[in-house]
Amino acid sequence: MKNFKACVTIVAALSATTAMTPASADPVKNIVLVHGAWVDGSGWKPVYDILTKEGFHVTMAQEPETSFPDDVAATKRVLDLENGPTLLVGHSYGGSIITEAGIHPNVVGLVYVAAHAPDVGENESALGMKTPSVLGKTEGAIKKTPDKFTYLDPSKFLTLFAPDLPLGQAEFMARSQVLAAASVFATPLTAAAWKTKPSWGIVAGSDQIINPDLERWYYTRAKSHTIEIKGASHSVFESHAAEVAAVIANAARSF
């Protein structure tokens, strides 16, 4: 019931923004979901299930996390396969990816889910240092392999990344991490799609991976239609899938 009420509130808030977004000649049915660092596209399954039941054509982009250009290229490869206007959604580090890949001609809008949204010449690592998160202040939480790939200490993953998920689900995520090249977080962007395309932003109110204040700053700068989900962790896309799906669906229907 609590999630349902939150979902209704989000739908009502977003409906007020519809008139602010230019109408498109074709309805937006295509949605591409981009995951963040240390996880993969399977985390989008609850959101995918909701959106597909509502008639959307949903695709997950799977990034290798070997370099920022590789991840942008992987996302553009998926966008090339879309057959019309597409809404591009990114979680966490995925926000940097959609900011760069979002200049693709098929993309009509962006949705940031507890995500970074740097400008041209910026990188999320430097911005995160200016507004540090709990993760940024937790010594030893981020581990690095000899060849400079990163992952979260599994015990810290449970408490920082996914504290509002069932323990078994969080443990599985912690043990199935996709190791991310350290360079992906420090690569400056060469494009910022939010400057020319409408965007929506979801702030995870209790995010410990990205400081919620940084999320708010990003979305204010981008003039995003912004919603905050109180008490949500960085895993908001899974723990509050109904609310996140409602934001995405309403964004797609606003064109």
C-alpha positions as CSV (number, residue, x, y, z in Angstrom):
1,M,0.0,0.0,0.0
2,K,2.9,2.4,0.9
3,N,4.5,1.8,-2.5
4,F,1.1,2.2,-4.3
5,K,0.5,5.6,-2.7
6,A,4.0,6.7,-3.6
7,C,3.4,5.6,-7.1
8,V,0.2,7.5,-7.4
9,T,1.9,10.6,-6.1
10,I,4.6,10.2,-8.7
11,V,2.1,9.8,-11.5
12,A,0.2,12.9,-10.4
13,A,3.4,14.9,-10.2
14,L,4.6,13.8,-13.6
15,S,1.3,14.4,-15.3
16,A,1.7,18.1,-14.5
17,T,4.9,18.2,-16.5
18,T,3.4,16.7,-19.7
19,A,2.3,20.0,-21.1
20,M,5.9,21.3,-20.7
21,T,7.3,18.7,-23.1
22,P,7.0,19.2,-26.9
23,A,4.7,16.7,-28.6
24,S,6.2,14.1,-30.9
25,A,4.7,13.0,-34.2
26,D,5.0,9.4,-33.2
27,P,4.2,7.8,-29.8
28,V,7.2,6.7,-27.9
29,K,7.0,2.9,-27.4
30,N,10.7,2.1,-27.3
31,I,12.6,2.2,-24.0
32,V,16.3,1.3,-23.5
33,L,17.4,0.7,-20.0
34,V,21.1,1.1,-19.1
35,H,22.6,-0.3,-15.9
36,G,25.3,1.1,-13.7
37,A,28.7,0.0,-12.6
38,W,29.2,-3.4,-10.8
39,V,25.8,-4.7,-11.9
40,D,24.2,-5.9,-15.1
41,G,20.9,-5.5,-17.0
42,S,19.2,-8.2,-15.0
43,G,18.5,-5.8,-12.2
44,W,16.0,-4.0,-14.5
45,K,13.8,-7.1,-14.6
46,P,11.1,-5.8,-12.2
47,V,10.9,-2.5,-14.1
48,Y,11.0,-4.4,-17.4
49,D,8.0,-6.6,-16.4
50,I,5.9,-3.6,-15.5
51,L,6.7,-1.6,-18.7
52,T,6.2,-4.5,-21.1
53,K,2.8,-5.2,-19.5
54,E,1.9,-1.6,-20.3
55,G,2.7,-2.2,-23.9
56,F,6.2,-0.7,-24.2
57,H,9.0,-2.3,-26.2
58,V,11.8,-2.5,-23.6
59,T,15.5,-3.5,-24.3
60,M,18.4,-3.7,-21.8
61,A,21.8,-2.5,-22.9
62,Q,24.6,-4.7,-21.4
63,E,27.8,-2.7,-21.0
64,P,31.1,-4.5,-20.7
65,E,32.4,-1.9,-18.2
66,T,35.9,-2.2,-19.8
67,S,36.1,1.5,-20.7
68,F,33.7,4.4,-21.0
69,P,33.9,4.5,-24.8
70,D,33.2,0.7,-24.9
71,D,30.1,1.2,-22.7
72,V,28.8,4.1,-24.8
73,A,29.4,2.1,-28.0
74,A,27.5,-0.9,-26.5
75,T,24.5,1.4,-25.8
76,K,24.6,3.0,-29.2
77,R,24.7,-0.4,-30.8
78,V,21.3,-1.2,-29.1
79,L,19.9,2.2,-30.0
80,D,20.8,1.5,-33.7
81,L,18.4,-1.5,-33.5
82,E,15.4,0.6,-32.3
83,N,12.8,1.2,-35.0
84,G,11.6,4.7,-33.9
85,P,11.7,7.3,-31.1
86,T,13.3,5.9,-28.0
87,L,13.4,6.9,-24.3
88,L,16.9,6.3,-22.9
89,V,17.1,5.4,-19.2
90,G,20.2,5.2,-17.0
91,H,21.0,4.1,-13.5
92,S,24.0,5.3,-11.5
93,Y,27.1,5.3,-13.8
94,G,24.6,4.5,-16.6
95,G,23.6,8.2,-16.3
96,S,27.0,9.2,-17.7
97,I,26.6,6.7,-20.5
98,I,23.1,8.0,-21.5
99,T,24.4,11.5,-21.3
100,E,27.0,10.8,-24.0
101,A,25.0,8.1,-26.0
102,G,21.8,10.2,-25.8
103,I,22.8,12.3,-28.8
104,H,21.8,9.3,-30.9
105,P,19.1,10.4,-33.4
106,N,16.6,7.8,-32.1
107,V,16.7,9.2,-28.6
108,V,14.0,11.7,-27.8
109,G,14.4,11.9,-24.0
110,L,16.4,10.8,-21.0
111,V,15.5,9.4,-17.6
112,Y,18.1,9.5,-14.8
113,V,17.6,7.0,-12.0
114,A,19.8,7.8,-9.0
115,A,22.3,8.6,-11.7
116,H,25.2,10.9,-12.7
117,A,24.6,13.5,-15.4
118,P,28.0,15.2,-16.1
119,D,28.5,18.0,-18.6
120,V,31.0,18.0,-21.5
121,G,34.5,17.9,-20.1
122,E,33.3,16.6,-16.7
123,N,33.6,13.2,-15.2
124,E,31.6,11.6,-12.4
125,S,34.6,10.8,-10.2
126,A,35.7,14.4,-9.8
127,L,32.1,15.5,-9.3
128,G,31.6,12.8,-6.7
129,M,34.6,14.0,-4.8
130,K,33.1,17.5,-4.5
131,T,29.9,16.1,-3.1
132,P,31.0,12.9,-1.4
133,S,28.6,10.0,-0.7
134,V,28.7,7.6,2.2
135,L,30.7,5.3,-0.1
136,G,33.2,8.0,-0.8
137,K,33.8,8.4,2.9
138,T,34.1,4.6,3.6
139,E,37.7,3.5,3.5
140,G,38.3,0.2,1.7
141,A,34.8,-0.2,0.4
142,I,36.0,-0.1,-3.3
143,K,38.5,-2.8,-4.1
144,K,40.8,-2.9,-7.1
145,T,42.4,-5.8,-9.0
146,P,46.0,-5.7,-10.1
147,D,44.9,-4.8,-13.6
148,K,42.8,-1.8,-12.3
149,F,39.3,-3.2,-12.3
150,T,37.0,-2.2,-9.4
151,Y,34.3,-3.9,-7.4
152,L,32.6,-3.2,-4.1
153,D,33.6,-5.3,-1.0
154,P,30.7,-7.8,-0.9
155,S,29.8,-7.0,2.7
156,K,29.8,-3.3,1.9
157,F,27.6,-3.9,-1.1
158,L,24.9,-5.2,1.2
159,T,25.0,-2.1,3.5
160,L,25.7,0.6,1.0
161,F,24.3,-0.4,-2.4
162,A,21.3,-2.6,-1.6
163,P,20.2,-2.2,2.1
164,D,16.5,-2.1,1.2
165,L,16.5,-5.3,-0.8
166,P,15.9,-8.8,0.6
167,L,19.1,-10.2,2.0
168,G,19.3,-13.1,-0.5
169,Q,18.8,-10.9,-3.5
170,A,21.4,-8.4,-2.2
171,E,23.9,-11.2,-1.6
172,F,23.4,-12.6,-5.1
173,M,24.1,-9.1,-6.6
174,A,27.2,-8.7,-4.4
175,R,28.5,-12.1,-5.6
176,S,27.7,-11.5,-9.3
177,Q,29.3,-8.1,-9.7
178,V,30.6,-7.0,-13.1
179,L,34.0,-5.6,-12.4
180,A,34.4,-2.1,-13.8
181,A,37.6,-0.6,-15.1
182,A,38.6,2.2,-12.8
183,S,39.0,4.5,-15.9
184,V,35.2,4.5,-16.6
185,F,34.6,6.8,-13.7
186,A,37.2,9.4,-14.6
187,T,36.7,9.7,-18.4
188,P,35.6,13.2,-19.4
189,L,32.4,13.4,-21.4
190,T,32.4,14.7,-25.0
191,A,28.6,15.2,-25.3
192,A,25.8,16.1,-23.0
193,A,22.4,15.1,-24.4
194,W,20.5,16.7,-21.5
195,K,21.3,20.1,-23.0
196,T,19.2,19.5,-26.1
197,K,16.7,16.8,-25.0
198,P,14.1,16.7,-22.3
199,S,15.0,14.8,-19.2
200,W,13.5,13.3,-16.0
201,G,15.4,12.6,-12.8
202,I,14.7,10.3,-9.8
203,V,16.5,11.1,-6.6
204,A,17.0,8.1,-4.2
205,G,16.5,9.8,-0.9
206,S,18.7,7.5,1.1
207,D,21.3,6.8,-1.6
208,Q,24.7,5.9,-0.1
209,I,26.6,5.4,-3.4
210,I,25.8,8.8,-5.0
211,N,25.1,11.7,-2.6
212,P,21.4,12.6,-3.1
213,D,22.5,16.2,-3.0
214,L,24.6,15.6,-6.1
215,E,21.6,13.9,-7.8
216,R,19.5,17.0,-7.0
217,W,22.2,19.3,-8.4
218,Y,22.5,17.3,-11.6
219,Y,18.8,17.4,-12.3
220,T,18.4,21.0,-11.4
221,R,21.2,21.9,-13.8
222,A,19.6,19.8,-16.5
223,K,16.2,21.3,-15.8
224,S,14.9,17.7,-15.4
225,H,11.4,16.9,-14.2
226,T,12.5,15.6,-10.8
227,I,10.9,13.2,-8.4
228,E,12.4,12.1,-5.1
229,I,11.6,8.7,-3.6
230,K,12.1,9.1,0.2
231,G,14.1,6.3,2.0
232,A,15.2,4.6,-1.3
233,S,18.7,3.2,-1.6
234,H,20.9,3.2,-4.6
235,S,19.0,0.0,-5.6
236,V,15.8,2.1,-6.1
237,F,15.3,0.6,-9.5
238,E,14.7,-2.7,-7.8
239,S,13.4,-1.8,-4.4
240,H,10.9,0.7,-5.8
241,A,10.3,-0.7,-9.2
242,A,6.7,0.4,-9.5
243,E,7.6,4.0,-8.7
244,V,10.5,4.0,-11.1
245,A,8.4,2.4,-13.9
246,A,5.7,5.0,-13.4
247,V,8.2,7.8,-14.0
248,I,9.5,6.1,-17.1
249,A,6.1,5.4,-18.5
250,N,4.9,8.9,-17.9
251,A,8.0,10.3,-19.5
252,A,7.4,8.2,-22.6
253,R,3.7,9.2,-22.8
254,S,4.5,12.9,-22.5
255,F,5.8,13.2,-26.1
